[in-house]
Amino acid sequence: MEKKICIITGANAGIGRQAAEQIAGKGCHVILACRNGKRGEDALREIRESVPDASVELWVVDLGLRKSIINFAEEFSREHERLDVLIHNAAVFNVTQKKRELTKEGIETIWATNHLGPVLLTELLLKKLEKSDNGRVITVSSKGLLAKPLIRVDLADPEFKSKKYSVVNAYYQSKIAQIMYTYWLADRLGDGNVTANCIRVTAVKIDISRHPDLSEFMKRVYAIKARKALSPENMAKAYAELALSSKFKRIRGMYFDENCLEVDSRKYCRDRENIQRVMELTRSYIPELGGI
């Protein structure tokens, strides 16, 4: 029996790294899709040490850059006949960031990486997912949205070109967009063999060493949060469950928590007109996008 093929973006650290190890440990071939090659190599080595017979490889891709995503998808399509699981784990969120930053292609970094990148990558790999007997697309949002009930996707200015920049608002806007994209994609795919679902990541312990610019105050805040936060390993179990469990084989268009239980995503996200507007905005960046 052929191994399932799974791509996990941002798999060099944290939840993505743990998910890669767990899914590889269940006999799947896992592609670590990482922006940082050095960190990716470190993660690859650690996984192979932990799971000696793991079938894993590293591919470098920047989810914030259209050209990088296209190159990645073209190379994957040349080397593989199908794709079974695509997990959109990669995201940009640096709480110390004060000013709006742009990618090399001139798009606000968080909007490009956290929303546009996953949408484009899915679109380019959709035919490969359709060749799986049960292709699965898993997007990732955040429980932190509960503390931001008024956040919406700014259809007129999603890149903060004319309003005051907030890294927090930019991040949560991108996560709302991903929920809405998941509903849209699930509806577009219908009852076919590819499903789309979204997982809500709760508070997870972070590696403070990866954020050297954090103030002492913020380090203390994160230390307090860590007391009740879930470990990346435990959060990753939900990723693996949604990716591989037979009980989710025909489940589509749902929003799950860290226990793989369905949760409410708020009325705004479920509204069809709102979803359509967000996806029309998305298509203005991604002309390849079908199904609108």
C-alpha positions in Angstrom: 0.0 0.0 0.0 1.4 3.4 -1.0 2.2 5.9 1.7 -0.1 8.9 2.0 1.6 12.1 1.0 1.3 15.1 3.3 2.5 18.7 3.0 2.8 20.7 6.1 3.8 24.4 5.8 5.8 26.0 8.5 6.9 22.6 9.7 10.3 23.6 11.1 9.1 24.5 14.6 6.3 24.5 17.0 3.0 22.8 16.1 4.0 22.2 12.5 7.2 20.4 13.5 5.3 18.2 16.0 2.6 17.4 13.5 5.2 16.4 10.9 6.8 14.0 13.4 3.4 12.5 14.4 2.1 12.1 10.9 5.4 10.6 9.6 5.2 8.3 12.6 1.9 6.9 11.3 3.6 5.9 8.1 2.9 8.9 5.8 5.4 10.6 3.6 5.7 14.1 4.9 7.1 17.1 3.1 8.3 19.9 5.4 7.5 23.1 3.5 9.6 25.7 5.2 10.8 29.2 4.5 14.0 28.9 6.5 16.2 26.1 5.0 18.5 25.9 8.0 15.7 25.5 10.5 14.1 23.1 8.2 17.2 20.9 8.1 17.3 21.0 11.9 13.7 19.8 12.1 14.3 17.1 9.5 17.2 15.8 11.5 15.3 15.8 14.7 12.3 13.9 13.2 14.6 11.3 11.7 16.3 10.8 15.1 12.9 10.5 16.8 11.3 8.3 14.1 14.2 6.4 12.5 12.0 5.0 9.7 10.3 8.3 9.0 9.7 9.2 5.3 10.3 12.9 5.4 11.9 15.5 3.1 12.4 19.3 3.2 11.3 21.7 0.5 11.9 25.4 0.8 9.0 27.7 0.0 8.1 31.2 1.1 4.3 31.4 1.5 4.5 35.2 1.2 5.8 35.1 -2.3 3.7 34.2 -5.3 6.8 33.1 -7.4 8.0 30.8 -4.6 4.6 29.2 -4.3 4.3 28.6 -8.0 7.8 27.1 -8.2 7.0 24.8 -5.3 3.7 23.6 -6.8 5.2 23.0 -10.2 8.1 21.0 -8.7 5.7 19.0 -6.6 3.5 18.3 -9.5 6.4 17.0 -11.6 7.6 14.6 -8.8 4.3 13.4 -7.4 1.1 12.0 -9.0 -1.1 12.9 -6.1 -1.4 14.7 -2.7 -3.4 13.4 0.2 -3.1 16.0 2.9 -2.3 19.8 2.7 -1.9 21.5 6.1 -1.6 25.3 6.1 0.3 25.8 9.3 2.7 28.5 8.3 1.9 32.0 9.6 3.6 35.3 10.3 2.9 36.9 13.7 5.7 38.9 15.4 4.1 40.8 18.3 7.1 43.2 18.4 6.4 44.4 14.9 5.4 48.1 15.0 5.4 49.1 11.3 3.7 47.7 8.2 6.1 45.5 6.2 5.9 44.4 2.6 7.1 41.2 0.8 9.6 41.5 -2.1 6.5 41.4 -4.3 5.0 44.5 -2.6 2.2 43.0 -0.5 1.7 43.4 3.2 3.5 40.5 4.7 0.8 39.0 7.0 -2.0 39.3 4.4 0.3 37.7 1.8 1.7 34.9 4.0 -1.3 33.9 6.2 -4.1 34.2 3.7 -3.1 34.7 0.0 -0.3 32.1 0.2 -2.5 29.2 1.4 -5.2 30.0 -1.1 -2.8 30.1 -4.0 -1.0 26.9 -2.9 -4.3 25.0 -2.6 -5.5 26.2 -6.0 -2.2 25.1 -7.7 -2.3 21.7 -6.0 -6.0 21.0 -6.2 -5.7 18.6 -9.2 -3.2 16.6 -7.2 -5.5 16.5 -4.2 -8.3 15.3 -6.5 -6.2 12.3 -7.5 -6.3 11.1 -3.8 -9.1 8.9 -2.8 -9.6 11.3 0.1 -7.7 14.5 -0.3 -7.8 16.8 2.8 -7.1 20.5 3.1 -6.7 21.8 6.6 -6.4 25.5 7.3 -5.5 27.0 10.6 -7.1 29.8 12.6 -6.8 31.0 16.2 -8.8 30.9 19.4 -7.5 34.4 20.0 -10.3 35.6 17.7 -12.7 35.3 20.7 -10.9 38.3 22.2 -11.4 40.3 19.0 -15.2 40.1 18.3 -15.2 43.2 16.1 -12.4 42.2 13.7 -13.5 41.9 10.1 -11.7 41.6 6.8 -11.3 45.1 5.6 -12.4 44.8 2.0 -11.2 48.3 1.1 -7.8 48.2 2.8 -6.7 44.7 3.9 -3.1 45.7 3.7 -3.3 48.7 6.0 -2.2 51.2 3.3 -4.3 54.1 4.6 -5.0 53.2 8.2 -2.8 52.8 11.3 -1.0 49.5 11.3 -1.6 46.9 14.0 0.2 43.6 13.7 -2.5 42.0 16.0 -5.3 43.3 13.8 -3.5 42.2 10.6 -2.9 38.7 12.0 -6.5 38.2 13.2 -7.9 39.6 9.9 -5.9 36.9 8.1 -7.2 34.2 10.4 -10.8 35.3 9.8 -10.1 35.2 6.1 -8.9 31.7 6.4 -12.0 30.5 8.1 -14.2 32.1 5.4 -12.0 30.6 2.7 -12.4 27.2 4.2 -16.2 27.5 4.1 -16.0 28.7 0.5 -13.7 26.0 -0.6 -15.7 23.2 1.1 -18.8 24.5 -0.7 -17.0 24.7 -4.0 -15.6 21.2 -3.7 -19.1 19.8 -2.9 -19.4 16.1 -2.3 -16.2 15.2 -4.2 -13.3 13.3 -2.8 -11.5 16.4 -1.4 -12.5 18.0 1.9 -11.7 21.3 3.5 -11.8 22.0 7.3 -10.3 24.5 9.6 -8.8 24.1 13.0 -8.7 26.7 15.8 -5.4 26.7 17.6 -5.7 27.5 21.3 -3.0 29.1 23.5 0.2 27.1 22.9 3.6 27.3 24.6 6.1 29.1 22.4 9.8 29.0 22.2 10.8 32.4 23.6 14.3 32.1 22.2 12.8 32.5 18.7 11.6 36.0 19.7 14.8 37.8 20.9 13.2 41.2 20.5 10.4 40.6 23.0 10.5 43.1 25.9 11.0 41.8 29.4 7.3 42.6 30.1 6.1 40.5 27.2 8.4 37.6 28.2 6.7 37.7 31.7 3.3 37.7 30.0 4.2 34.7 27.9 5.6 32.9 30.9 2.3 33.4 32.7 0.3 32.2 29.7 2.5 29.2 29.4 1.3 27.8 32.7 -2.1 27.0 31.2 -1.1 26.7 27.5 -1.1 23.5 25.6 2.1 22.0 24.4 2.8 22.1 20.6 2.9 18.3 20.8 -0.6 18.0 22.2 -2.0 20.7 19.7 -0.4 18.8 16.9 -2.4 15.7 17.8 -5.5 17.5 16.5 -3.7 18.2 13.2 -2.9 14.5 12.8 -6.4 13.4 13.8 -8.0 15.7 11.2 -5.5 14.7 8.6 -5.6 10.9 9.0 -8.6 9.7 11.0 -11.2 7.8 9.0 -14.0 9.4 11.0 -13.2 12.7 9.3 -13.2 11.1 5.8 -16.4 12.8 4.6 -16.5 15.7 7.0 -16.2 19.1 5.3 -16.6 22.8 5.9 -16.3 22.6 9.7 -14.4 24.5 12.3 -12.7 22.4 15.0 -11.0 23.1 18.3 -7.9 21.5 19.8 -10.1 18.4 20.8 -11.4 18.0 17.2 -14.8 19.2 18.4 -16.9 21.5 16.2 -17.0 25.1 17.5 -18.8 28.3 16.3 -16.9 30.7 14.1 -19.3 33.6 14.6 -22.1 34.8 12.3 -20.0 37.2 10.3 -17.7 34.3 9.1 -20.6 32.1 8.1 -22.6 34.7 6.1 -22.5 33.8 2.4 -22.4 37.3 1.2 -19.5 38.2 3.4 -17.7 35.0 2.3 -18.3 35.9 -1.4 -16.9 39.5 -0.9 -13.8 38.2 0.8 -13.2 35.7 -1.9 -13.8 38.3 -4.6 -11.1 40.4 -2.8 -8.8 37.4 -2.7 -9.3 36.8 -6.4 -8.1 40.3 -7.1 -4.7 39.1 -5.9 -5.0 35.5 -7.3 -6.3 35.6 -10.8 -6.0 31.8 -11.1 -8.6 31.3 -8.4 -11.6 29.4 -9.8 -15.1 28.7 -8.5 -16.2 32.3 -7.7 
